[in-house]
């Protein structure tokens, strides 16, 4: 190999390494930001669910259902204890 060809290969390796490292950094930063965004969305949905549980309107809906359940529970208990063996 002549001296010019070896210098050209060396420059090619250097520039290729720089471009490759730049692409790796670019795509890894995009992957990291997208995963962080997805994590924030999941956390936000989780806390929205907790807020719905402790929300006043959710308590009112649950309260009306629990009244119906307590009435049916009383009926079941009365029927169980009224049976003769």
C-alpha positions in Angstrom: 0.0 0.0 0.0 1.2 3.4 -0.7 1.3 6.1 1.9 -1.7 7.9 0.3 -4.0 4.9 0.6 -3.1 4.2 4.2 -3.8 7.8 5.1 -7.2 7.6 3.3 -8.1 4.4 5.2 -7.1 6.0 8.5 -9.2 9.1 7.7 -12.1 6.9 6.7 -11.9 5.0 10.0 -11.8 8.2 12.0 -14.7 9.8 10.2 -16.7 6.6 10.2 -16.1 6.2 14.0 -17.2 9.8 14.6 -20.3 9.4 12.4 -21.2 6.1 14.0 -20.8 7.5 17.5 -22.9 10.4 16.6 -25.7 8.2 15.3 -25.5 6.0 18.3 -25.8 9.0 20.6 -28.7 10.4 18.6 -30.8 7.2 18.5 -30.1 6.3 22.1 -31.2 9.8 23.3 -34.4 9.4 21.3 -35.0 6.0 22.8 -34.3 7.3 26.3 -36.7 10.3 25.9 -39.5 8.1 24.5 -39.2 5.7 27.4 -39.2 8.5 29.9 -42.3 9.9 28.2 -44.1 6.6 28.3 -43.1 6.2 32.0 -44.6 9.6 32.8 -47.8 8.7 31.0 -48.1 5.5 32.9 -47.5 7.3 36.2 -50.0 10.0 35.2 -52.7 7.3 34.4 -52.0 5.6 37.7 -52.5 8.8 39.7 -55.6 9.6 37.7 -57.0 6.2 38.7 -56.2 6.9 42.4 -57.8 10.3 42.1 -60.9 8.6 40.7 -61.1 6.3 43.6 -60.9 9.0 46.2 -63.0 11.5 44.2 -66.2 12.7 45.9 -68.4 11.7 42.9 -66.9 8.3 42.9 -67.7 8.0 46.7 -71.3 9.0 46.0 -71.7 6.3 43.3 -70.0 3.7 45.6 -72.2 4.7 48.5 -75.4 4.1 46.6 -74.2 0.7 45.5 -73.1 -0.2 49.0 -76.5 0.6 50.3 -78.1 -1.9 47.9 -75.5 -4.4 48.8 -76.1 -4.0 52.5 -79.8 -4.5 52.0 -79.2 -7.7 50.1 -76.7 -8.8 52.8 -79.2 -8.3 55.5 -81.8 -10.3 53.6 -79.3 -13.1 53.1 -78.3 -13.1 56.8 -82.0 -13.1 57.8 -82.7 -16.1 55.5 -79.8 -18.1 56.8 -80.7 -17.6 60.4 -84.4 -18.2 59.9 -83.9 -21.7 58.5 -84.5 -24.5 60.8 -82.2 -27.5 60.6 
